[in-house]
């Protein structure tokens, strides 16, 4: 019997919990030859900013031992282009769309939220990017102070009643504490985790392998950190959580589900294997069949703590 993988988050019903991490799935149909997007539970877009951004200079991606570093810098064509050129595509395919947004001020966050609030027939949720490590004016440097994070969250919440997720990184400080504060300010859930700042050195030139000194580390290297934070935030607040960070195969995905993740955002794995999302989805189904799990809710959050050895 095929297991029921339906995932419901505060009224938003998704056919399954598999989605893609922001910035790892192209901008529209780049993966169409490999992945039928209609088979995914949702699509998370590349981060959109009010004004177009050229991003950082090349080179801005390099492989590391257990992942990759990127210093893209939120390159995108801006809000107007996204609404005019990308929204029609996503409307056509009909998969629930989660738009990732980032601003250089609370006002910009509010403007983005207001715009997408008017596109509810296509946009079903927002991922509020509070923690991109690869930009100068925004991201970690701008958002480092908690009051600015909360100002951005309030600006979003004042402009929309869409489902909202705050995307956080350990680079911001105590993730669990910050998660609690943004939830109190009105966020519906948390997206964990964004990349960690790292670096790679070319031993011949004795300089960075990127055009910048640092980049965002993603891939298997950060999975244990991401898993820890998903577990801690879910345990502390029992809020919806989008999990990302090193989800490479079905076993990784199952670990995140067991500690309570609601959605599974596959990122770096898409660059290695374009069909990673569908392979992971198939693996989840196979595991549930083998373990006689008929409904995903029987698996989600079933972690047995080391302290007691007992379930929830």
C-alpha positions, 0 to 999 in steps of 0.5 A: 500500500502506497504511504500517504506523504501528505504534509499540511502546515497551518492549512497549506496542504502539500502532496509530499514534504520534498522541496528545493532549497533557495537558489539551487533549482534555477529560476524557472525550467532549468531542471525540466529535463530531469525533474517534473516539478509537479511531483514535488511538494513545493518549490522554493525560489531563488531569493528575490530582492526589490532591486536587481543584483549583479551578485559577486564577481567570479569565481564564486563557487568552489568544491570542498571536502564535503560540500561546496562554498558559494559567494553568489551574493543574491544575484537576481533580476529584481522584484519587477522582473520576477513578477512579470517573467517568473510568476506566469511560469509558476502559475502554469505548473501549479505547484505551491510556490514559496518565495524567498525574499531579502531586503536591505531595510525593513521597508524593502522586506515590507514591500516584497511581502506586500507584493507577494500578498497580492499574488496568493493564487500562485504564492503560498508562503514566504521564506524570509531570508535573514541570514545570507552570508554573501552580501555586503549591504544586507544579509548577515552584516546588516541583520546581525543585530537582533532588533533589525531582524525583528524590524524586518520580521514585523515589516513582513508580518504587517504586509501579509497574512501569507504563511511565513518562515524565517530563514536563520543561520548559526552565523546570527548567534543563538539560533534557538533564541532568535527563533523564539523571538521571530516566532513571537513577532509573528513568523509562522515557522523557521527555515533551518539552516542557511549556509555557514561562512567558510573559506578555501585557499589556493595554496599556489596563489596563497589567496582565496579560491573565491573572488571573496575571502569567504563563502557560504558552506553547504552540503553534507559537511553542515548536515549534523549542525542542521539536524541539531538545530531542527531538532532543538527548534522543533522541540522548543517551539513545536512550530513548522520547520523547513529543513535544509543543510546536507540532505543528499539522499533518502536516509538524510531526509528520513533523519530530518523527518524523525527529528520533526522537520515538516519540509525537506529542502534539497540544495547542494545535492541538485548540483551533483544529481539533478534528479536528487529530489525525486530519488529522495522522494522515492526513497522515503516512500520505499522506507515507509512501505518497508516499515509499514508506515502508512502515514508520514505523521507516524514517522515525523517527530518520532525521535527517541531522546538519548536521555530517556530512550522513549518517544514523544 
